[in-house]
Amino acid sequence: MPLLITRMTRALVGLAVAAGLAVVVAAPPAQATNATCTSSPRWVASHATWGVPSRMRVTYGEHFSFSAQLDTHCVGNTDPVQGTIWAGDTQFQVSADRGRTWRTVDSEPSYLVRWEGTWSIKRAVWVRVHTTGGRSYANDTWAPSTSSVVKLSVARHATLRVSGTRAKVAVAPAKSIRGLRVAVQVKRQGKWRTVQRPRASRRGVAVARLPRASQGAPVRVVLPAARGLARSVVRP
């Protein structure tokens, strides 16, 4: 019996010590700051520029990215040491219908955000940054907000090969050009003249036969603006 009491006593002492350590180590609960806050999303840079213009153009498959940050303002903070606590998510959103509906493609719980959209965007879209707002665990209230809108035009990725009187253009994504006609042009007397309008195959390939008289002359192919992609010119 004394041995059992001793073991029980040691166990109780151990629990008491552990409980005491827990009290010392555990962080005190956050004090409510009760701030009312607003944020203003601001474009910082793209893959090619500092600052982001209202219109940009990329080629399908080309690396591109956007970054943005939030300028914030709060009133009513009662704890200057703790500061205000951010709440909500910062979202990159795209629209394919000129801003009538928006789809979130990336979301981060942060003041600074960056999105890489390579391969994910296959047609022209409108891009914006949106914050959801919310209430933090310190009772700070954040209102939702939205950035300015950037129109992102997308051109097809294409390669043109000319061999003798044969011109072959391969386009990606294939479904963006499938069944459409492209304009094969030859430069004569300083002007571009269309010599043939072949139709692209289901694999996105169009082949044209050039006039023999045009051998050695500059050749290009004009891809039409269609199916959400921009008009573009392809050279060998």
C-alpha positions as CSV (number, residue, x, y, z in Angstrom):
1,M,0.0,0.0,0.0
2,P,2.8,2.6,0.8
3,L,4.3,1.8,-2.6
4,L,1.0,2.4,-4.3
5,I,0.5,5.7,-2.5
6,T,4.0,6.8,-3.4
7,R,3.4,6.1,-7.1
8,M,0.1,7.9,-7.0
9,T,1.8,10.9,-5.2
10,R,4.5,11.0,-7.9
11,A,1.9,10.8,-10.7
12,L,0.0,13.7,-9.1
13,V,3.1,15.8,-8.7
14,G,4.0,15.1,-12.3
15,L,0.6,16.2,-13.5
16,A,0.9,19.4,-11.4
17,V,4.3,20.2,-12.8
18,A,3.1,19.6,-16.4
19,A,0.1,21.8,-15.8
20,G,2.3,24.5,-14.4
21,L,4.5,24.4,-17.4
22,A,1.5,24.6,-19.7
23,V,0.4,27.7,-18.0
24,V,3.9,29.3,-18.4
25,V,4.4,28.2,-22.0
26,A,0.9,28.8,-23.5
27,A,0.5,32.2,-25.1
28,P,-2.1,34.5,-23.5
29,P,-5.3,34.9,-25.5
30,A,-5.4,37.8,-28.0
31,Q,-6.9,41.0,-26.7
32,A,-9.7,42.3,-28.8
33,T,-8.7,45.3,-30.8
34,N,-12.2,46.0,-32.3
35,A,-10.8,47.8,-35.3
36,T,-12.7,48.6,-38.4
37,C,-10.5,48.1,-41.5
38,T,-10.5,48.6,-45.2
39,S,-8.0,47.4,-47.8
40,S,-7.2,48.6,-51.4
41,P,-5.7,46.0,-53.7
42,R,-2.9,47.5,-55.8
43,W,-1.1,45.9,-58.8
44,V,2.6,45.8,-58.3
45,A,4.2,44.0,-61.3
46,S,3.7,41.6,-64.1
47,H,6.3,39.1,-65.6
48,A,7.4,41.9,-68.0
49,T,6.8,45.2,-66.3
50,W,6.8,47.1,-63.0
51,G,3.2,48.2,-62.5
52,V,0.4,46.5,-64.5
53,P,-1.2,48.4,-67.4
54,S,-4.9,48.1,-68.0
55,R,-4.3,46.0,-71.1
56,M,-1.7,43.2,-71.6
57,R,-1.0,40.6,-74.3
58,V,0.7,37.2,-73.9
59,T,1.2,34.2,-76.1
60,Y,-0.4,30.9,-75.2
61,G,2.1,28.8,-73.2
62,E,4.3,31.9,-72.5
63,H,5.3,32.3,-68.8
64,F,3.4,35.2,-67.2
65,S,2.6,36.3,-63.7
66,F,0.9,39.1,-61.7
67,S,1.7,40.3,-58.2
68,A,-0.4,42.7,-56.0
69,Q,-0.4,44.0,-52.5
70,L,-3.0,45.5,-50.2
71,D,-2.9,49.0,-48.9
72,T,-4.8,48.9,-45.6
73,H,-6.3,51.4,-43.2
74,C,-7.8,50.7,-39.7
75,V,-9.6,52.8,-37.1
76,G,-10.5,51.9,-33.5
77,N,-7.4,49.9,-32.7
78,T,-7.3,49.6,-28.8
79,D,-4.1,47.6,-28.6
80,P,-1.1,49.3,-30.4
81,V,1.3,46.6,-29.3
82,Q,-0.6,43.7,-30.8
83,G,-1.8,45.7,-33.8
84,T,-4.7,44.7,-36.1
85,I,-5.1,41.1,-37.3
86,W,-5.9,40.4,-40.9
87,A,-8.9,38.4,-41.8
88,G,-10.2,37.0,-45.1
89,D,-8.5,35.8,-48.3
90,T,-7.0,37.7,-51.2
91,Q,-8.1,36.1,-54.5
92,F,-7.0,36.3,-58.1
93,Q,-10.1,36.2,-60.3
94,V,-10.7,35.9,-64.0
95,S,-13.7,36.6,-66.2
96,A,-14.4,35.4,-69.7
97,D,-17.5,37.6,-70.2
98,R,-16.2,41.1,-69.6
99,G,-16.7,41.1,-65.9
100,R,-20.3,39.8,-65.6
101,T,-19.1,36.7,-63.8
102,W,-15.8,36.0,-62.0
103,R,-14.0,32.7,-61.2
104,T,-11.3,32.4,-58.5
105,V,-8.1,30.9,-59.8
106,D,-5.9,31.4,-56.8
107,S,-6.4,32.4,-53.1
108,E,-4.0,33.3,-50.4
109,P,-4.5,34.6,-46.8
110,S,-1.9,37.3,-47.2
111,Y,-1.3,41.0,-47.9
112,L,1.1,40.2,-50.8
113,V,0.0,37.8,-53.5
114,R,1.4,36.5,-56.7
115,W,-0.2,34.4,-59.4
116,E,1.4,32.5,-62.3
117,G,-1.1,31.7,-65.0
118,T,1.0,29.9,-67.6
119,W,-0.9,27.3,-69.5
120,S,-4.1,27.9,-67.5
121,I,-5.3,30.8,-69.7
122,K,-6.3,29.8,-73.2
123,R,-8.3,32.8,-74.3
124,A,-8.8,36.5,-73.6
125,V,-9.8,37.2,-70.0
126,W,-10.3,40.0,-67.6
127,V,-8.3,39.8,-64.4
128,R,-8.8,41.4,-60.9
129,V,-7.8,41.0,-57.3
130,H,-10.6,40.6,-54.8
131,T,-10.5,40.4,-51.0
132,T,-13.3,38.6,-49.1
133,G,-13.1,40.5,-45.9
134,G,-14.1,39.0,-42.6
135,R,-13.7,39.2,-38.8
136,S,-10.4,38.3,-37.2
137,Y,-10.0,36.5,-33.9
138,A,-9.2,39.9,-32.3
139,N,-12.6,41.2,-33.5
140,D,-11.1,43.3,-36.3
141,T,-13.7,43.8,-39.1
142,W,-12.4,43.9,-42.6
143,A,-14.5,45.1,-45.5
144,P,-14.3,43.3,-48.9
145,S,-12.5,45.2,-51.7
146,T,-11.6,44.9,-55.4
147,S,-8.8,46.1,-57.6
148,S,-8.9,47.7,-61.0
149,V,-9.5,45.3,-63.9
150,V,-6.8,44.3,-66.4
151,K,-7.7,42.9,-69.8
152,L,-5.4,40.0,-70.8
153,S,-5.4,39.2,-74.5
154,V,-4.0,35.8,-75.6
155,A,-2.4,35.1,-79.0
156,R,-1.9,31.6,-80.3
157,H,1.5,29.9,-80.2
158,A,2.4,29.1,-83.8
159,T,5.4,28.0,-85.9
160,L,5.8,28.5,-89.7
161,R,8.1,26.5,-91.9
162,V,8.7,27.3,-95.6
163,S,10.4,24.8,-97.8
164,G,10.4,25.6,-101.5
165,T,6.8,26.3,-102.5
166,R,5.4,24.6,-99.4
167,A,4.4,26.6,-96.3
168,K,3.2,24.8,-93.1
169,V,1.9,26.4,-90.0
170,A,1.3,24.6,-86.7
171,V,-0.9,26.2,-84.1
172,A,-1.6,25.7,-80.4
173,P,-4.0,25.2,-78.9
174,A,-5.3,23.3,-81.9
175,K,-9.0,23.7,-81.0
176,S,-8.6,27.5,-81.2
177,I,-7.9,27.3,-85.0
178,R,-9.5,24.0,-86.0
179,G,-11.6,24.4,-89.1
180,L,-10.8,28.0,-89.6
181,R,-9.0,29.5,-92.5
182,V,-5.6,31.3,-92.2
183,A,-4.2,33.8,-94.7
184,V,-0.8,32.9,-96.2
185,Q,0.8,36.0,-97.6
186,V,3.8,36.8,-99.7
187,K,5.5,40.2,-99.9
188,R,5.6,41.7,-103.4
189,Q,6.7,45.2,-104.3
190,G,6.7,46.2,-100.6
191,K,3.1,44.9,-99.9
192,W,1.8,41.8,-98.3
193,R,-0.5,39.9,-100.6
194,T,-2.7,36.9,-99.7
195,V,-1.9,33.9,-102.0
196,Q,-3.9,31.2,-100.3
197,R,-6.4,30.6,-97.5
198,P,-6.0,27.0,-96.3
199,R,-8.2,25.6,-93.6
200,A,-6.6,24.3,-90.4
201,S,-6.9,20.6,-89.6
202,R,-8.2,19.2,-86.3
203,R,-4.6,19.0,-85.2
204,G,-4.2,22.8,-85.8
205,V,-2.0,22.4,-88.9
206,A,-2.5,24.3,-92.2
207,V,-0.5,23.7,-95.4
208,A,-0.3,26.0,-98.4
209,R,1.4,25.8,-101.9
210,L,3.1,29.0,-102.8
211,P,3.3,30.3,-106.4
212,R,6.7,29.4,-108.0
213,A,7.2,33.1,-108.8
214,S,7.2,33.9,-105.1
215,Q,10.1,31.6,-104.1
216,G,12.6,33.4,-102.0
217,A,10.1,36.2,-101.2
218,P,9.2,36.9,-97.5
219,V,6.3,34.8,-96.3
220,R,4.0,35.1,-93.3
221,V,0.7,33.7,-92.0
222,V,-2.1,35.7,-90.5
223,L,-4.2,33.9,-87.8
224,P,-7.7,35.4,-87.4
225,A,-9.1,36.8,-84.2
226,A,-11.6,34.1,-83.2
227,R,-12.7,31.9,-80.3
228,G,-11.4,34.3,-77.7
229,L,-7.9,34.6,-79.1
230,A,-6.3,37.6,-80.7
231,R,-5.2,38.1,-84.3
232,S,-1.5,37.4,-84.7
233,V,1.1,37.2,-87.5
234,V,3.5,34.2,-87.8
235,R,6.8,34.4,-89.6
236,P,9.4,31.6,-90.2
